[in-house]
């Protein structure tokens, strides 16, 4: 059976990464690792390591995405929790067998990782990302 290994990151949706970094860096002293564009998700992400996990500041780069709609409806704030798993395919299969509603039936494969989302309606209103590091 697939297992959750750790909390990988907490994603915070923001209007503007540069403005948001002011708080995280200056007020809390968290150092920025890097910023990257993720064209497949139509977002720009700032990675701020905290121990074995990260804070990810997520800025939509297009208006036609779920992230942009979230920002328009709810405003800036926590977007999702991401759990690193040892076997995402097995985890998704197990969740489907338990009738858990998924946004991603199959994982999206990106450079160095696979990812999928559990619908917030199955998780008490919290969007959950599952994430497997691959080599």
N, C-alpha and C positions, 0 to 999 in steps of 0.2 A: 504494500500500500504506500502511495506517495505521502511524503511528509513535508510540513512547513519547516524550513531551516531557520529563518530569522525574518525580522522586519527589515526589508531592504530599504524602503524609503517612504516618506510622507510627502505627497505632492500638494503644493499650494498654488492655486491658479492666481495669476496676477495680470493687471493691465499692462504693466511695463516692468520688465526685469531690472533695468538700470535703476529705476526709482525704488523698487522693492528691495534691492540689494543693500540700500542704505541702512535699513533697519537690521537685517540679518548680519551684516558685516560690522557696522559701527556700534549699534546698540548691544548686540549679543556677542560680537567678536568671532563669529564663525567665518572661516576663510573660504573663499570661492575656489573650487577646484578648476572648473571650466564651464563654458557655455557652448551648447551645440544646437544646431538646427536639426529637427527630425522631420524631414519632408513627408514621410509616410503618415505621420500623425498631424501634420500641419501645425507644429508648435516649435517654439524655441525653449530650451530648458537650461537653467543654471543649476549646477550640481554643487551642493554644500555639504561635505562630509561631516558627520557627527558620530564619533565612535565607529561602530561597525555598520552604521546606517547612514542615510543621507536625508537632507531636506532638498527637494527639487522644486524650484520655482518654475512654473509652466506658463508661458505666454502664448496664446493662440496667434497663428500667423495668417489665418483665413477665417472669414465669418461663417462659413458653412460647416463647422465642425461641432461635435458635442462639447468640446472644451469651451469654444466661443459662446455657445448657447448657455452653458453652465454659468459663465462669467456674466452674460447679459441678464440672466434670470436671478441669480443668487449673489452676484458680486464676487469680489476677491475673497479668497479664504481657502480652507482645506478642501481639496478636490478628491483625493483618494489615498488609501493605504495600499502599500505594495508588499506582498509577502514573497520571499524567495522560496521556491520549492525544489525538491530534488528531482522530480519527474512531472513536468507539466501535463504531458499527454495522459498519464495515469491519473493525475489529479482531476483533470477535466472529465475524464470518463467516470470517475467515482462521483463527482458532483452531479453529472447528468443522471446517473443511476439513482441519485437521491432527489431527483426532480428540482434541482437548484437551477434557477434561471441564469443563463449566461449571455453576455453580450457577444462574446467570441466563442463560437462552437469549436473552432480549431485555433491553435496558437499562431500568432503572427511571428514570423522569423525575421529578426533584424540582426545586424552584425553583433555576434557574441552573445545573443540572447533570444529567448522565446518568451512571448507575453500573451496574456489573455485576461479578459475582465469578467468578473461576476456582477450581475445586475444588482443595483442597490435595493431593488424590491425584495430580493432574496436575503439581503444582509442588513436588515433593519435600517435602511436608508443610507448605508455607506457603500460607495463604489470601492470595489476591491480589485486590485491588479494582482495576478499571479505571474511570477517571473522566474525563469530558469536560465542560468548562465550556461552557455554552451561553448565548446572550443572548436 
